[in-house]
Amino acid sequence: MRYPFMFGVITLLVLCFAQPSLAQTQWNLGVSIGNEGVNGFHFSVGEYYRVPEREVLVVRKRGIPDEELPVVFLLAAQARVAPGAIIDLRLGGMSWMDITLRHRLSPEIYYVPVNGGKVGPPYGNAYGHYKKHPRNEWKKIRLADRDVVNMVNLKFMSEHYGYAPEKVMQMRAEGRQFVAINDSIRKEKHGKNGQHGDRDFDRDGDDRGKGKDRAEKHEGKGKGRK
C-alpha cells in the first residue's frame, strides 16, 4: 500500500518543479518573438528615415514609445532639426500638433492618399479633417496625438515597403499594433525571416539611392514652410 502512495508523492513533486520551468520556457519564447519584431521595427524606421539604428534606440531610451518613433524622425526631417529638439518639446508636454505648428509645418505632411470611399476607424477622424477642408486650408487642421501617430506610421510603412496603405489601415482596424504590422509586412516582402536578401541599404546601389532621394524629399517639403 505504501508504494502507490510514494509514487503519487514523487509524481506530484516532479510536476511542481517542472511546471515553472515550462512556463519560463514559454515566457522566454514569447519575449524572443516580441524582441524580434521590435528590433525589426527599429531597423525599418532607421532604414526609411536614413538614420543609424543606434540613433533610433537613443530616442527610444529617452522615453519615446516605439510607435511614436517615426513621428520624431519625420518632424526632425521636415523641420530640419536634430531629433533631440523634437524630443525635448514632446517630453516637455507638447502635443504632436503643437510641435508641428511650432516648427511652422502644415498638417499636410501627414496626409496619405488612399483609394476607395469611406475611411473607417481608427483613420476616419483624421481623414474627415482633410476632407472637410480644401487643400489650401489644410494648415487649419488640428489632429489629435493618436491621429498623428496613425497617419505617420501609415505613411512610413506604405512608402517604405511599397505597400498599399489600405492594407495597413485594415490591419490597424483589426487592432494590431504598428510593431506587429511592420513585422508582418517585412516578412511578407522579404521572406519568412524578414531579411532583405540582396537588397542591402547600407551598400551603394539603387535602394540606397531611393532612400537618399526620399530623405531629400522630406527635407524639401519642409523648406518652404519656415
N, CA, C and O of each residue as an XYZ file, in Angstrom:
904
protein
N       0.823     -1.213      0.000
C       0.000      0.000      0.000
C       0.857      1.263      0.000
O       0.427      2.317     -0.467
N       2.086      1.141      0.535
C       2.929      2.322      0.630
C       3.478      2.737     -0.724
O       3.723      3.921     -0.956
N       3.678      1.763     -1.637
C       4.326      2.087     -2.904
C       3.477      3.024     -3.779
O       4.004      3.996     -4.319
N       2.167      2.748     -3.927
C       1.338      3.679     -4.700
C       1.338      5.077     -4.096
O       1.350      6.077     -4.814
N       1.326      5.133     -2.759
C       1.328      6.432     -2.094
C       2.611      7.197     -2.390
O       2.573      8.383     -2.718
N       3.764      6.504     -2.272
C       5.061      7.134     -2.528
C       5.177      7.561     -3.987
O       5.726      8.620     -4.292
N       4.655      6.728     -4.884
C       4.697      7.063     -6.310
C       3.909      8.341     -6.597
O       4.319      9.180     -7.399
N       2.760      8.464     -5.913
C       1.936      9.658     -6.098
C       2.637     10.901     -5.590
O       2.575     11.958     -6.219
N       3.311     10.776     -4.443
C       4.030     11.916     -3.870
C       5.153     12.360     -4.796
O       5.329     13.553     -5.046
N       5.914     11.386     -5.307
C       7.035     11.696     -6.199
C       6.542     12.371     -7.475
O       7.142     13.337     -7.947
N       5.446     11.859     -8.029
C       4.876     12.438     -9.253
C       4.454     13.876     -9.031
O       4.688     14.743     -9.874
N       3.817     14.127     -7.868
C       3.372     15.474     -7.542
C       4.543     16.441     -7.435
O       4.475     17.570     -7.921
N       5.618     15.988     -6.794
C       6.809     16.833     -6.648
C       7.435     17.161     -7.999
O       7.846     18.294     -8.250
N       7.499     16.150     -8.865
C       8.073     16.369    -10.200
C       7.278     17.414    -10.964
O       7.856     18.291    -11.608
N       5.945     17.324    -10.896
C       5.095     18.278    -11.598
C       5.246     19.685    -11.050
O       5.238     20.664    -11.795
N       5.384     19.768     -9.738
C       5.530     21.089     -9.104
C       6.784     21.795     -9.568
O       6.777     23.003     -9.804
N       7.869     21.035     -9.699
C       9.123     21.637    -10.125
C       9.170     21.836    -11.636
O       9.842     22.746    -12.122
N       8.464     20.993    -12.375
C       8.528     21.066    -13.835
C       7.691     22.203    -14.383
O       8.092     22.828    -15.365
N       6.552     22.497    -13.793
C       5.653     23.489    -14.342
C       6.257     24.880    -14.435
O       6.090     25.533    -15.465
N       6.960     25.375    -13.396
C       7.577     26.691    -13.527
C       8.554     26.737    -14.682
O       8.646     27.743    -15.385
N       9.296     25.633    -14.883
C      10.273     25.620    -15.968
C       9.579     25.719    -17.307
O      10.041     26.423    -18.205
N       8.446     25.001    -17.444
C       7.691     25.056    -18.685
C       7.152     26.449    -18.927
O       7.220     26.972    -20.039
N       6.616     27.043    -17.874
C       6.092     28.403    -18.004
C       7.205     29.375    -18.377
O       7.018     30.266    -19.206
N       8.372     29.188    -17.748
C       9.508     30.063    -18.035
C       9.926     29.932    -19.496
O      10.247     30.919    -20.158
N       9.915     28.674    -19.991
C      10.301     28.452    -21.388
C       9.341     29.164    -22.327
O       9.761     29.814    -23.284
N       8.031     29.035    -22.044
C       7.045     29.681    -22.889
C       7.175     31.199    -22.814
O       7.031     31.881    -23.828
N       7.441     31.725    -21.647
C       7.603     33.173    -21.481
C       8.809     33.668    -22.253
O       8.754     34.696    -22.928
N       9.911     32.918    -22.144
C      11.117     33.313    -22.880
C      10.884     33.294    -24.379
O      11.378     34.160    -25.102
N      10.127     32.302    -24.847
C       9.823     32.215    -26.268
C       9.026     33.429    -26.710
O       9.272     33.991    -27.778
N       8.081     33.824    -25.890
C       7.274     34.986    -26.227
C       8.099     36.252    -26.291
O       7.917     37.070    -27.193
N       9.012     36.423    -25.337
C       9.878     37.596    -25.317
C      10.771     37.602    -26.543
O      10.994     38.648    -27.151
N      11.283     36.428    -26.907
C      12.173     36.327    -28.060
C      11.464     36.768    -29.328
O      12.006     37.538    -30.121
N      10.247     36.273    -29.513
C       9.477     36.641    -30.701
C       9.158     38.132    -30.667
O       9.244     38.816    -31.687
N       8.795     38.623    -29.502
C       8.476     40.041    -29.365
C       9.668     40.923    -29.672
O       9.539     41.923    -30.378
N      10.819     40.562    -29.150
C      12.028     41.348    -29.384
C      12.400     41.374    -30.854
O      12.872     42.391    -31.363
N      12.188     40.255    -31.539
C      12.498     40.189    -32.965
C      11.667     41.207    -33.728
O      12.167     41.909    -34.606
N      10.393     41.272    -33.378
C       9.511     42.220    -34.044
C       9.869     43.655    -33.722
O       9.862     44.513    -34.604
N      10.185     43.921    -32.460
C      10.565     45.273    -32.037
C      11.859     45.699    -32.709
O      11.966     46.824    -33.199
N      12.843     44.806    -32.736
C      14.122     45.127    -33.374
C      13.944     45.392    -34.863
O      14.571     46.289    -35.428
N      13.077     44.597    -35.490
C      12.803     44.806    -36.910
C      12.154     46.158    -37.155
O      12.427     46.808    -38.163
N      11.300     46.579    -36.240
C      10.651     47.883    -36.356
C      11.690     48.994    -36.270
O      11.671     49.933    -37.066
N      12.592     48.887    -35.307
C      13.643     49.902    -35.157
C      14.514     49.969    -36.406
O      14.862     51.053    -36.874
N      14.862     48.804    -36.939
C      15.688     48.745    -38.144
C      14.975     49.421    -39.311
O      15.583     50.186    -40.060
N      13.685     49.134    -39.461
C      12.913     49.695    -40.568
C      12.777     51.209    -40.444
O      12.859     51.923    -41.444
N      12.570     51.700    -39.230
C      12.474     53.143    -39.006
C      13.788     53.815    -39.399
O      13.789     54.827    -40.100
N      14.903     53.248    -38.946
C      16.206     53.818    -39.286
C      16.464     53.777    -40.778
O      17.026     54.712    -41.350
N      16.049     52.686    -41.404
C      16.253     52.492    -42.839
C      15.466     53.535    -43.638
O      15.997     54.147    -44.564
N      14.221     53.729    -43.279
C      13.358     54.638    -44.021
C      13.765     56.101    -43.850
O      13.787     56.867    -44.813
N      14.086     56.477    -42.613
C      14.430     57.872    -42.353
C      15.927     58.152    -42.490
O      16.388     59.260    -42.218
N      16.671     57.144    -42.912
C      18.100     57.294    -43.191
C      18.889     57.752    -41.970
O      19.705     58.671    -42.046
N      18.632     57.102    -40.859
C      19.386     57.365    -39.631
C      19.900     56.031    -39.100
O      19.264     55.001    -39.322
N      21.044     56.026    -38.399
C      21.564     54.773    -37.840
C      20.571     54.177    -36.841
O      19.871     54.907    -36.138
N      20.521     52.863    -36.787
C      19.610     52.206    -35.853
C      19.911     52.606    -34.416
O      19.004     52.702    -33.590
N      21.180     52.838    -34.120
C      21.528     53.219    -32.744
C      20.896     54.557    -32.366
O      20.599     54.796    -31.195
N      20.687     55.434    -33.360
C      20.041     56.716    -33.076
C      18.561     56.501    -32.756
O      17.987     57.205    -31.926
N      17.960     55.531    -33.419
C      16.571     55.185    -33.127
C      16.462     54.691    -31.689
O      15.522     55.038    -30.974
N      17.421     53.885    -31.275
C      17.414     53.342    -29.914
C      17.647     54.432    -28.879
O      17.080     54.383    -27.787
N      18.476     55.414    -29.213
C      18.728     56.531    -28.297
C      17.430     57.304    -28.052
O      17.116     57.671    -26.920
N      16.688     57.541    -29.125
C      15.406     58.251    -28.999
C      14.442     57.444    -28.135
O      13.739     58.000    -27.291
N      14.414     56.141    -28.349
C      13.521     55.275    -27.568
C      13.897     55.305    -26.086
O      13.024     55.354    -25.219
N      15.185     55.277    -25.805
C      15.640     55.270    -24.414
C      15.304     56.575    -23.691
O      15.271     56.619    -22.461
N      15.061     57.613    -24.447
C      14.689     58.881    -23.818
C      13.212     58.907    -23.415
O      12.741     59.872    -22.813
N      12.489     57.835    -23.756
C      11.117     57.737    -23.293
C      10.060     57.870    -24.375
O       8.877     58.025    -24.072
N      10.476     57.809    -25.636
C       9.513     57.874    -26.729
C       9.038     56.464    -27.061
O       9.871     55.611    -27.368
N       7.734     56.181    -27.013
C       7.219     54.841    -27.329
C       7.566     54.430    -28.756
O       7.752     55.280    -29.627
N       7.651     53.136    -28.985
C       8.042     52.624    -30.302
C       7.207     53.222    -31.429
O       7.752     53.657    -32.443
N       5.891     53.246    -31.254
C       5.024     53.678    -32.339
C       5.067     55.187    -32.576
O       4.480     55.677    -33.541
N       5.760     55.929    -31.700
C       5.907     57.366    -31.902
C       7.278     57.724    -32.464
O       7.536     58.885    -32.781
N       8.151     56.739    -32.588
C       9.490     56.989    -33.145
C       9.432     57.579    -34.551
O      10.156     58.533    -34.835
N       8.585     57.037    -35.452
C       8.510     57.624    -36.790
C       8.081     59.092    -36.778
O       8.496     59.865    -37.642
N       7.257     59.478    -35.809
C       6.809     60.872    -35.718
C       7.998     61.779    -35.429
O       8.135     62.848    -36.024
N       8.848     61.347    -34.518
C      10.042     62.134    -34.175
C      10.904     62.369    -35.400
O      11.314     63.497    -35.670
N      11.182     61.301    -36.143
C      12.097     61.421    -37.274
C      11.474     62.136    -38.464
O      12.178     62.811    -39.216
N      10.164     61.998    -38.645
C       9.511     62.751    -39.709
C       9.565     64.246    -39.419
O       9.922     65.039    -40.291
N       9.212     64.629    -38.197
C       9.229     66.043    -37.831
C      10.640     66.622    -37.875
O      10.836     67.760    -38.302
N      11.620     65.837    -37.434
C      13.008     66.308    -37.463
C      13.453     66.558    -38.901
O      14.116     67.556    -39.186
N      13.087     65.646    -39.811
C      13.466     65.799    -41.219
C      12.754     66.990    -41.849
O      13.365     67.766    -42.583
N      11.473     67.131    -41.567
C      10.692     68.222    -42.155
C      11.143     69.584    -41.628
O      11.240     70.551    -42.384
N      11.419     69.648    -40.320
C      11.827     70.921    -39.703
C      13.318     71.181    -39.844
O      13.807     72.274    -39.558
N      14.037     70.142    -40.297
C      15.492     70.232    -40.477
C      16.176     70.582    -39.155
O      17.002     71.490    -39.071
N      15.799     69.829    -38.139
C      16.415     69.973    -36.821
C      16.830     68.588    -36.338
O      16.429     67.579    -36.918
N      17.626     68.538    -35.285
C      18.031     67.263    -34.708
C      16.835     66.624    -34.002
O      15.993     67.332    -33.450
N      16.757     65.293    -34.016
C      15.656     64.610    -33.312
C      15.538     65.048    -31.859
O      14.439     65.107    -31.308
N      16.679     65.357    -31.238
C      16.660     65.780    -29.841
C      15.803     67.009    -29.611
O      15.186     67.148    -28.555
N      15.757     67.909    -30.599
C      14.952     69.119    -30.453
C      13.465     68.781    -30.414
O      12.694     69.414    -29.694
N      13.073     67.778    -31.194
C      11.672     67.342    -31.205
C      11.349     66.621    -29.889
O      10.286     66.826    -29.304
N      12.272     65.782    -29.439
C      12.061     65.022    -28.204
C      11.903     65.952    -27.009
O      11.037     65.736    -26.161
N      12.736     66.986    -26.939
C      12.673     67.923    -25.806
C      11.286     68.560    -25.704
O      10.738     68.701    -24.611
N      10.733     68.939    -26.842
C       9.402     69.549    -26.834
C       8.342     68.538    -26.416
O       7.434     68.852    -25.645
N       8.472     67.317    -26.937
C       7.494     66.276    -26.616
C       7.522     65.924    -25.131
O       6.479     65.848    -24.482
N       8.705     65.713    -24.612
C       8.825     65.363    -23.199
C       8.485     66.549    -22.297
O       8.216     66.387    -21.107
N       8.503     67.743    -22.890
C       8.118     68.933    -22.137
C       6.609     69.100    -22.035
O       6.121     70.028    -21.390
N       5.863     68.182    -22.685
C       4.415     68.204    -22.557
C       3.651     68.679    -23.778
O       2.423     68.752    -23.736
N       4.342     69.005    -24.872
C       3.663     69.494    -26.067
C       3.052     68.340    -26.857
O       3.608     67.243    -26.907
N       1.907     68.604    -27.468
C       1.278     67.607    -28.336
C       2.042     67.562    -29.655
O       2.831     68.455    -29.964
N       1.795     66.505    -30.427
C       2.458     66.414    -31.736
C       2.011     67.549    -32.650
O       2.809     68.041    -33.448
N       0.774     67.969    -32.553
C       0.311     69.061    -33.395
C       0.938     70.382    -32.973
O       1.278     71.206    -33.821
N       1.094     70.591    -31.670
C       1.754     71.811    -31.191
C       3.194     71.876    -31.697
O       3.682     72.936    -32.088
N       3.856     70.736    -31.681
C       5.249     70.684    -32.165
C       5.284     70.946    -33.669
O       6.181     71.626    -34.167
N       4.314     70.408    -34.378
C       4.217     70.633    -35.824
C       4.119     72.123    -36.124
O       4.851     72.649    -36.963
N       3.210     72.793    -35.434
C       2.996     74.222    -35.665
C       4.155     75.059    -35.148
O       4.471     76.109    -35.708
N       4.781     74.594    -34.084
C       5.934     75.302    -33.511
C       7.043     75.425    -34.556
O       7.764     76.423    -34.593
N       7.171     74.412    -35.394
C       8.198     74.426    -36.436
C       7.639     74.896    -37.782
O       8.251     74.681    -38.829
N       6.473     75.537    -37.737
C       5.859     76.133    -38.921
C       5.625     75.109    -40.035
O       5.815     75.394    -41.218
N       5.216     73.933    -39.627
C       4.898     72.882    -40.579
C       3.385     72.755    -40.691
O       2.653     73.110    -39.767
N       2.926     72.251    -41.817
C       1.492     72.081    -42.053
C       1.087     70.630    -41.821
O       1.885     69.726    -42.070
N      -0.131     70.388    -41.352
C      -0.646     69.018    -41.202
C      -0.654     68.252    -42.528
O      -0.885     67.043    -42.549
N      -0.406     68.948    -43.613
C      -0.340     68.295    -44.915
C       0.748     67.224    -44.955
O       0.653     66.270    -45.727
N       1.785     67.380    -44.122
C       2.896     66.413    -44.136
C       2.440     65.028    -43.674
O       3.136     64.039    -43.905
N       1.291     64.952    -43.032
C       0.813     63.669    -42.513
C      -0.137     62.950    -43.469
O      -0.470     61.783    -43.261
N      -0.563     63.637    -44.496
C      -1.593     63.082    -45.378
C      -1.054     61.964    -46.267
O       0.034     62.072    -46.832
N      -1.832     60.893    -46.380
C      -1.506     59.763    -47.252
C      -2.692     59.518    -48.174
O      -3.783     59.212    -47.694
N      -2.508     59.644    -49.493
C      -3.616     59.384    -50.428
C      -4.046     57.919    -50.363
O      -3.200     57.028    -50.305
N      -5.341     57.669    -50.373
C      -5.849     56.297    -50.357
C      -6.942     56.148    -51.404
O      -7.596     57.119    -51.784
N      -7.126     54.933    -51.856
C      -8.181     54.633    -52.811
C      -9.414     54.133    -52.063
O      -9.312     53.578    -50.969
N     -10.546     54.335    -52.656
C     -11.762     53.834    -52.026
C     -12.630     54.952    -51.498
O     -12.310     56.131    -51.642
N     -13.713     54.573    -50.896
C     -14.686     55.539    -50.396
C     -14.452     55.907    -48.948
O     -13.416     56.465    -48.588
N     -15.434     55.583    -48.123
C     -15.397     55.966    -46.719
C     -14.259     55.274    -45.977
O     -14.032     54.074    -46.135
N     -13.553     56.052    -45.166
C     -12.456     55.527    -44.356
C     -12.968     55.304    -42.938
O     -13.514     56.214    -42.314
N     -12.787     54.086    -42.438
C     -13.281     53.752    -41.112
C     -12.257     53.968    -40.023
O     -11.143     54.416    -40.295
N     -12.622     53.652    -38.782
C     -11.706     53.802    -37.651
C     -10.522     52.847    -37.778
O     -10.649     51.768    -38.357
N      -9.362     53.247    -37.232
C      -9.140     54.475    -36.452
C      -8.692     55.663    -37.299
O      -8.177     56.643    -36.762
N      -8.884     55.585    -38.629
C      -8.423     56.653    -39.514
C      -9.515     57.626    -39.934
O      -9.233     58.679    -40.505
N     -10.758     57.269    -39.648
C     -11.864     58.097    -40.102
C     -11.804     59.531    -39.615
O     -12.118     60.453    -40.367
N     -11.406     59.732    -38.373
C     -11.366     61.083    -37.804
C     -10.354     61.961    -38.526
O     -10.653     63.103    -38.875
N      -9.159     61.430    -38.751
C      -8.109     62.202    -39.418
C      -8.498     62.537    -40.856
O      -8.384     63.685    -41.285
N      -8.958     61.529    -41.596
C      -9.336     61.776    -42.989
C     -10.561     62.673    -43.079
O     -10.755     63.372    -44.074
N     -11.388     62.652    -42.036
C     -12.537     63.546    -42.003
C     -12.097     65.002    -41.994
O     -12.725     65.847    -42.631
N     -11.017     65.297    -41.273
C     -10.469     66.660    -41.226
C      -9.973     67.083    -42.606
O     -10.250     68.191    -43.064
N      -9.235     66.185    -43.263
C      -8.681     66.520    -44.586
C      -9.806     66.708    -45.615
O      -9.700     67.542    -46.514
N     -10.863     65.936    -45.475
C     -11.983     66.031    -46.402
C     -12.806     67.295    -46.158
O     -13.356     67.876    -47.093
N     -12.883     67.706    -44.925
C     -13.684     68.866    -44.546
C     -13.099     70.163    -45.090
O     -13.842     71.071    -45.463
N     -11.778     70.254    -45.138
C     -11.116     71.485    -45.572
C     -10.555     71.335    -46.985
O     -10.017     70.280    -47.320
N     -10.669     72.368    -47.818
C      -9.991     72.324    -49.114
C      -8.484     72.280    -48.882
O      -8.007     72.719    -47.836
N      -7.738     71.760    -49.840
C      -6.307     71.536    -49.640
C      -5.552     72.799    -49.247
O      -4.609     72.736    -48.458
N      -5.951     73.927    -49.779
C      -5.239     75.166    -49.443
C      -5.533     75.651    -48.025
O      -4.991     76.663    -47.580
N      -6.409     74.906    -47.310
C      -6.712     75.269    -45.923
C      -6.318     74.155    -44.947
O      -6.731     74.171    -43.787
N      -5.533     73.205    -45.409
C      -5.130     72.107    -44.537
C      -4.299     72.578    -43.352
O      -4.179     71.872    -42.351
N      -3.732     73.762    -43.467
C      -2.949     74.295    -42.347
C      -3.843     74.560    -41.137
O      -3.347     74.730    -40.023
N      -5.159     74.597    -41.354
C      -6.100     74.824    -40.253
C      -6.435     73.538    -39.492
O      -7.034     73.582    -38.417
N      -6.047     72.405    -40.056
C      -6.383     71.117    -39.447
C      -5.635     70.928    -38.133
O      -4.461     71.279    -38.019
N      -6.322     70.373    -37.150
C      -5.694     70.071    -35.868
C      -5.965     68.600    -35.542
O      -7.094     68.222    -35.229
N      -4.937     67.794    -35.617
C      -5.066     66.367    -35.360
C      -4.700     66.027    -33.920
O      -3.795     66.630    -33.344
N      -5.400     65.069    -33.349
C      -5.056     64.573    -32.015
C      -3.785     63.734    -32.114
O      -3.409     63.295    -33.201
N      -3.131     63.513    -30.991
C      -1.893     62.741    -30.975
C      -2.066     61.372    -31.625
O      -1.233     60.949    -32.427
N      -3.152     60.680    -31.277
C      -3.376     59.334    -31.812
C      -3.514     59.355    -33.333
O      -3.093     58.423    -34.018
N      -4.117     60.446    -33.860
C      -4.272     60.557    -35.308
C      -2.934     60.799    -35.991
O      -2.666     60.255    -37.062
N      -2.101     61.615    -35.364
C      -0.763     61.872    -35.923
C       0.034     60.575    -35.971
O       0.663     60.267    -36.982
N       0.007     59.817    -34.881
C       0.750     58.553    -34.823
C       0.232     57.578    -35.883
O       1.022     56.921    -36.561
N      -1.066     57.485    -36.023
C      -1.648     56.597    -37.035
C      -1.249     57.011    -38.447
O      -0.876     56.165    -39.260
N      -1.326     58.287    -38.737
C      -1.026     58.769    -40.084
C       0.453     58.628    -40.427
O       0.800     58.233    -41.540
N       1.318     58.949    -39.478
C       2.764     58.870    -39.745
C       3.200     57.427    -39.962
O       3.991     57.151    -40.864
N       2.699     56.511    -39.154
C       3.059     55.102    -39.336
C       2.491     54.558    -40.642
O       3.118     53.723    -41.295
N       1.313     55.025    -41.020
C       0.726     54.633    -42.300
C       1.623     55.101    -43.442
O       1.893     54.348    -44.378
N       2.071     56.315    -43.362
C       2.950     56.891    -44.390
C       4.280     56.140    -44.449
O       4.758     55.783    -45.526
N       4.861     55.911    -43.289
C       6.151     55.225    -43.188
C       6.092     53.820    -43.787
O       6.933     53.464    -44.612
N       5.120     53.032    -43.385
C       5.074     51.636    -43.832
C       4.662     51.486    -45.292
O       5.214     50.658    -46.016
N       3.701     52.281    -45.717
C       3.248     52.163    -47.103
C       4.334     52.610    -48.069
O       4.504     52.003    -49.126
N       5.072     53.659    -47.728
C       6.124     54.153    -48.611
C       7.396     53.307    -48.513
O       8.050     53.047    -49.523
N       7.737     52.889    -47.325
C       8.960     52.114    -47.126
C       8.914     50.774    -47.849
O       9.895     50.353    -48.463
N       7.772     50.113    -47.770
C       7.638     48.780    -48.358
C       6.938     48.781    -49.715
O       6.809     47.731    -50.343
N       6.482     49.954    -50.175
C       5.708     49.984    -51.396
C       4.434     49.184    -51.222
O       4.018     48.434    -52.105
N       3.826     49.363    -50.060
C       2.677     48.558    -49.645
C       1.417     49.409    -49.697
O       1.439     50.579    -49.315
N       0.327     48.830    -50.164
C      -0.922     49.581    -50.264
C      -1.349     50.117    -48.896
O      -1.516     49.339    -47.958
N      -1.528     51.431    -48.771
C      -1.917     51.990    -47.467
C      -3.237     51.418    -46.957
O      -3.453     51.320    -45.749
N      -4.120     51.039    -47.885
C      -5.404     50.474    -47.473
C      -5.225     49.166    -46.691
O      -6.006     48.862    -45.789
N      -4.187     48.399    -47.048
C      -3.918     47.144    -46.337
C      -3.390     47.418    -44.929
O      -3.731     46.715    -43.978
N      -2.555     48.449    -44.811
C      -2.050     48.831    -43.490
C      -3.213     49.287    -42.619
O      -3.303     48.928    -41.445
N      -4.092     50.074    -43.204
C      -5.253     50.582    -42.472
C      -6.151     49.444    -42.002
O      -6.707     49.497    -40.905
N      -6.291     48.419    -42.833
C      -7.113     47.282    -42.464
C      -6.533     46.540    -41.269
O      -7.260     46.164    -40.349
N      -5.205     46.330    -41.286
C      -4.555     45.644    -40.165
C      -4.680     46.459    -38.886
O      -4.863     45.906    -37.802
N      -4.580     47.776    -39.020
C      -4.729     48.645    -37.859
C      -6.162     48.583    -37.327
O      -6.389     48.594    -36.117
N      -7.116     48.520    -38.244
C      -8.527     48.446    -37.859
C      -8.823     47.158    -37.103
O      -9.765     47.101    -36.313
N      -8.027     46.131    -37.342
C      -8.190     44.856    -36.645
C      -7.613     44.896    -35.237
O      -7.695     43.916    -34.497
N      -7.030     46.033    -34.869
C      -6.497     46.192    -33.521
C      -5.025     45.860    -33.389
O      -4.509     45.799    -32.273
N      -4.334     45.644    -34.503
C      -2.922     45.279    -34.443
C      -2.051     46.507    -34.207
O      -2.324     47.587    -34.729
N      -0.993     46.323    -33.408
C      -0.047     47.399    -33.145
C       0.893     47.560    -34.333
O       1.084     46.625    -35.111
N       1.479     48.748    -34.469
C       2.318     49.007    -35.634
C       3.590     48.163    -35.654
O       4.098     47.837    -36.727
N       4.103     47.810    -34.492
C       5.282     46.944    -34.453
C       4.941     45.595    -35.082
O       5.730     45.047    -35.852
N       3.769     45.066    -34.753
C       3.327     43.787    -35.313
C       3.002     43.908    -36.801
O       3.284     42.996    -37.579
N       2.413     45.029    -37.190
C       2.097     45.252    -38.605
C       3.374     45.316    -39.426
O       3.464     44.721    -40.500
N       4.359     46.041    -38.914
C       5.638     46.137    -39.616
C       6.289     44.769    -39.768
O       6.826     44.439    -40.826
N       6.235     43.983    -38.707
C       6.832     42.650    -38.734
C       6.152     41.779    -39.790
O       6.814     41.036    -40.514
N       4.838     41.877    -39.870
C       4.073     41.091    -40.836
C       4.415     41.491    -42.275
O       4.645     40.631    -43.125
N       4.446     42.796    -42.540
C       4.752     43.271    -43.894
C       6.190     42.947    -44.274
O       6.470     42.551    -45.406
N       7.098     43.118    -43.318
C       8.518     42.858    -43.573
C       8.732     41.407    -43.978
O       9.495     41.118    -44.900
N       8.059     40.498    -43.287
C       8.193     39.081    -43.611
C       7.529     38.748    -44.947
O       8.018     37.911    -45.705
N       6.421     39.409    -45.217
C       5.733     39.182    -46.495
C       6.595     39.653    -47.661
O       6.650     39.005    -48.707
N       7.270     40.790    -47.470
C       8.059     41.362    -48.550
C       9.432     40.723    -48.701
O       9.957     40.626    -49.810
N      10.015     40.287    -47.586
C      11.403     39.836    -47.616
C      11.605     38.406    -47.162
O      12.733     38.008    -46.871
N      10.542     37.628    -47.094
C      10.690     36.233    -46.728
C      10.344     35.975    -45.288
O      10.059     36.897    -44.524
N      10.372     34.702    -44.923
C       9.953     34.246    -43.598
C      10.669     34.944    -42.468
O      10.049     35.276    -41.458
N      11.974     35.177    -42.615
C      12.765     35.783    -41.542
C      12.807     37.298    -41.622
O      13.440     37.952    -40.793
N      12.128     37.861    -42.626
C      12.108     39.316    -42.740
C      13.406     39.885    -43.251
O      13.663     41.076    -43.075
N      14.241     39.065    -43.885
C      15.521     39.538    -44.381
C      15.350     40.211    -45.733
O      14.426     39.903    -46.486
N      16.245     41.125    -46.023
C      16.162     41.855    -47.278
C      16.894     41.159    -48.411
O      16.844     41.612    -49.554
N      17.569     40.069    -48.105
C      18.269     39.343    -49.157
C      19.350     40.195    -49.787
O      20.222     40.712    -49.088
N      19.302     40.348    -51.117
C      20.323     41.110    -51.824
C      20.140     42.604    -51.675
O      21.027     43.380    -52.032
N      18.986     43.018    -51.147
C      18.750     44.447    -51.002
C      19.408     44.931    -49.725
O      18.849     44.770    -48.640
N      20.576     45.516    -49.838
C      21.308     45.985    -48.670
C      21.339     47.504    -48.707
O      21.998     48.087    -49.568
N      20.645     48.142    -47.798
C      20.536     49.587    -47.808
C      21.786     50.259    -47.259
O      21.875     51.487    -47.264
N      22.749     49.483    -46.786
C      23.972     50.071    -46.268
C      25.088     50.041    -47.304
O      26.207     50.476    -47.033
N      24.783     49.530    -48.480
C      25.764     49.499    -49.548
C      25.315     50.397    -50.675
O      24.156     50.808    -50.735
N      26.247     50.704    -51.578
C      25.884     51.508    -52.728
C      24.950     50.712    -53.612
O      25.140     49.509    -53.794
N      23.951     51.360    -54.159
C      23.018     50.648    -55.017
C      21.731     51.414    -55.175
O      21.573     52.502    -54.622
N      20.807     50.847    -55.932
C      19.564     51.533    -56.236
C      18.768     51.867    -55.001
O      18.240     52.971    -54.874
N      18.676     50.910    -54.078
C      17.836     51.142    -52.906
C      18.390     52.246    -52.035
O      17.637     53.026    -51.451
N      19.715     52.313    -51.947
C      20.298     53.381    -51.168
C      19.984     54.728    -51.809
O      19.694     55.708    -51.124
N      20.047     54.754    -53.132
C      19.735     55.982    -53.846
C      18.298     56.405    -53.624
O      18.005     57.589    -53.460
N      17.396     55.419    -53.620
C      15.996     55.733    -53.389
C      15.800     56.293    -51.996
O      15.020     57.225    -51.799
N      16.510     55.725    -51.022
C      16.398     56.219    -49.654
C      16.905     57.642    -49.539
O      16.334     58.469    -48.827
N      18.013     57.921    -50.269
C      18.566     59.266    -50.233
C      17.588     60.248    -50.838
O      17.369     61.329    -50.291
N      16.990     59.875    -51.981
C      16.002     60.744    -52.619
C      14.828     60.991    -51.700
O      14.287     62.096    -51.647
N      14.430     59.944    -50.967
C      13.293     60.069    -50.061
C      13.612     61.033    -48.930
O      12.767     61.837    -48.539
N      14.832     60.954    -48.404
C      15.228     61.854    -47.320
C      15.256     63.288    -47.811
O      14.820     64.203    -47.111
N      15.785     63.486    -49.049
C      15.835     64.834    -49.606
C      14.428     65.361    -49.845
O      14.165     66.554    -49.696
N      13.520     64.449    -50.222
C      12.132     64.826    -50.442
C      11.504     65.314    -49.146
O      10.776     66.306    -49.140
N      11.787     64.613    -48.037
C      11.278     65.031    -46.729
C      11.761     66.441    -46.404
O      10.988     67.299    -45.978
N      13.073     66.661    -46.618
C      13.654     67.957    -46.292
C      13.100     69.043    -47.192
O      12.824     70.158    -46.750
N      12.941     68.697    -48.476
C      12.451     69.677    -49.440
C      11.064     70.177    -49.102
O      10.762     71.357    -49.284
N      10.211     69.278    -48.606
C       8.858     69.674    -48.249
C       8.850     70.668    -47.107
O       7.969     71.524    -47.026
N       9.828     70.556    -46.227
C       9.859     71.443    -45.071
C      10.499     72.775    -45.339
O      10.343     73.702    -44.545
N      11.234     72.903    -46.466
C      11.970     74.128    -46.753
C      11.079     75.358    -46.816
O      11.360     76.381    -46.191
N      10.011     75.242    -47.575
C       9.190     76.413    -47.823
C       8.275     76.783    -46.685
O       7.507     77.737    -46.808
N       8.326     76.069    -45.585
C       7.371     76.319    -44.502
C       7.987     77.051    -43.323
O       7.308     77.303    -42.328
N       9.245     77.390    -43.418
C       9.911     78.054    -42.314
C       9.352     79.438    -42.122
O       9.790     80.163    -41.230
